Every structure is written in structure tokens, then in C-alpha cells.
Amino acid sequence: VQLAESEGGLVQPGGSLRLSCSASGFTFSTYPMNWFRQVPGKERELVAQISSTRATTYYADSVKGRFTIFRDSAKNTLYLEMNSLKPEDTAVYYCKAPFSSWGQGTQVTVSS
């Protein structure tokens, strides 16, 4: 099982960024997928989740209305579209399948 997040980056407050996560080694289309984030010194937080059929999504209250999770099973890729970014969105972001280990994640920094 391999999950590879795209490079994050530095974004100004109010800006947008799209993260992607390329999956391999398992049948991507049959599993729900998640995006988590973690700030140093704090617990890892579930940001968004999408069901295998894309019929159901979940968002943390802190990102609801600003972030969108979606998936392309033909490309075995999970996405997180992040809009109206705030400094408090600064974190390391991880994609994760229910059974996968934690990867290295990708740093997103929101700052002017």
C-alpha cells in the first residue's frame, strides 16, 4: 500500500490550494479515504472523509464550506480542494486509507 501526497506549499490567507494523493497497492475504489492534518504539539485531526462511492462526505467543522474532498477512481487519486485558507489551516496534511500506515504528509503553510 502506497499513498503519495502532492507537494503542499505556502499560501496567503484567503488563497486556495489543491492537494492530491496518489494511491497504489490496493483497490482504491472500494475503500473510504481520509484527509488528516496535524500541527506540532497537537493531536492529528480528521479533516475530511469520502466514502468509496463518493455518496457520503464528512468535514470537520473548522473546514466545512471551505474544503472539498473528492476522488477519481480511474486515476486512483484522492483530492482535497482548500479555499479561503486561514493561518489556522497551517499543518502537515496526510491522506489515509482505513488500513494504511501514516505517510510523511505534506506541509501547508498559510501566511502573508
C-alpha positions as MATLAB code, in Angstrom:
seq = 'VQLAESEGGLVQPGGSLRLSCSASGFTFSTYPMNWFRQVPGKERELVAQISSTRATTYYADSVKGRFTIFRDSAKNTLYLEMNSLKPEDTAVYYCKAPFSSWGQGTQVTVSS';
ca = [
       0.000    0.000    0.000;
       1.418    3.337   -1.002;
      -0.068    6.781   -0.634;
       1.855    9.732   -2.006;
       0.675   13.241   -1.222;
       1.438   16.051   -3.599;
       3.625   18.902   -2.543;
       1.895   21.451   -0.343;
       3.220   24.948   -0.131;
       2.979   28.478    1.151;
      -0.314   30.235    0.508;
      -1.546   33.659    1.509;
      -4.610   33.928    3.715;
      -7.712   33.741    1.576;
      -5.906   31.746   -1.063;
      -6.526   28.284   -2.434;
      -4.588   25.087   -2.790;
      -5.383   21.627   -4.077;
      -3.722   18.596   -2.567;
      -3.682   15.236   -4.297;
      -2.851   11.770   -3.070;
      -1.866    9.016   -5.457;
      -2.778    5.537   -4.236;
      -1.372    2.171   -5.223;
      -1.160   -1.368   -3.911;
      -4.831   -1.755   -3.102;
      -8.226   -1.457   -4.749;
      -8.640    2.257   -4.240;
     -12.214    2.402   -5.467;
     -13.533    0.093   -2.744;
     -12.363    1.978    0.344;
     -13.336    5.209    2.051;
     -10.495    7.694    2.150;
      -9.491   10.406    4.572;
      -7.505   13.576    4.880;
      -5.990   14.350    8.277;
      -3.834   17.195    9.455;
      -1.526   17.781   12.368;
       0.005   20.811   13.982;
       3.111   20.280   16.131;
       2.112   19.678   19.714;
      -1.486   18.836   18.844;
      -3.324   15.646   18.057;
      -3.889   14.640   14.481;
      -7.284   15.883   13.268;
      -9.632   14.282   10.742;
     -10.295   16.993    8.188;
     -12.440   15.235    5.619;
     -13.631   11.792    4.612;
     -15.228   10.412    1.489;
     -16.983    7.106    1.017;
     -15.944    4.604   -1.622;
     -18.948    5.507   -3.753;
     -18.431    9.261   -3.280;
     -22.001    9.383   -1.993;
     -21.048   10.455    1.506;
     -18.586   13.043    2.743;
     -17.653   14.320    6.166;
     -15.926   17.567    7.068;
     -14.580   18.889   10.315;
     -16.496   21.951   11.430;
     -13.350   24.014   11.079;
     -13.171   23.436    7.315;
     -16.820   22.969    6.374;
     -17.786   25.175    3.455;
     -14.163   25.862    2.555;
     -12.664   22.441    1.801;
     -13.895   19.835   -0.654;
     -12.784   16.220   -0.740;
     -13.217   14.248   -3.933;
     -11.768   11.231   -5.649;
     -11.068    9.941   -9.126;
     -11.081    6.164   -9.048;
      -9.955    5.948  -12.668;
      -6.746    7.691  -11.592;
      -6.553    6.145   -8.110;
      -6.263    9.638   -6.736;
      -7.764   11.452   -3.783;
      -8.002   15.236   -3.698;
      -8.544   17.993   -1.175;
      -9.534   21.359   -2.587;
      -8.864   24.047    0.005;
     -10.314   27.522   -0.427;
     -10.440   30.634    1.765;
      -7.407   29.360    3.606;
      -6.696   30.698    7.066;
      -3.474   30.776    9.084;
      -5.011   28.164   11.382;
      -5.108   25.747    8.439;
      -1.324   25.597    8.623;
      -0.419   21.966    9.276;
       1.017   18.800    7.821;
      -1.687   17.114    5.774;
      -1.953   13.362    5.370;
      -4.101   11.170    3.203;
      -5.005    7.812    4.640;
      -6.890    4.653    3.852;
      -8.547    2.826    6.774;
      -5.767    0.263    6.940;
      -2.738    2.215    5.780;
       0.097    3.480    7.899;
       0.893    7.157    8.202;
       2.988    8.643    5.434;
       5.208   11.674    5.575;
       2.414   14.065    4.767;
       2.749   17.415    3.070;
       3.252   20.804    4.684;
       0.701   23.527    4.051;
       1.552   26.953    5.400;
      -0.924   29.817    5.274;
       0.806   33.096    5.930;
       1.235   36.544    4.489;
];
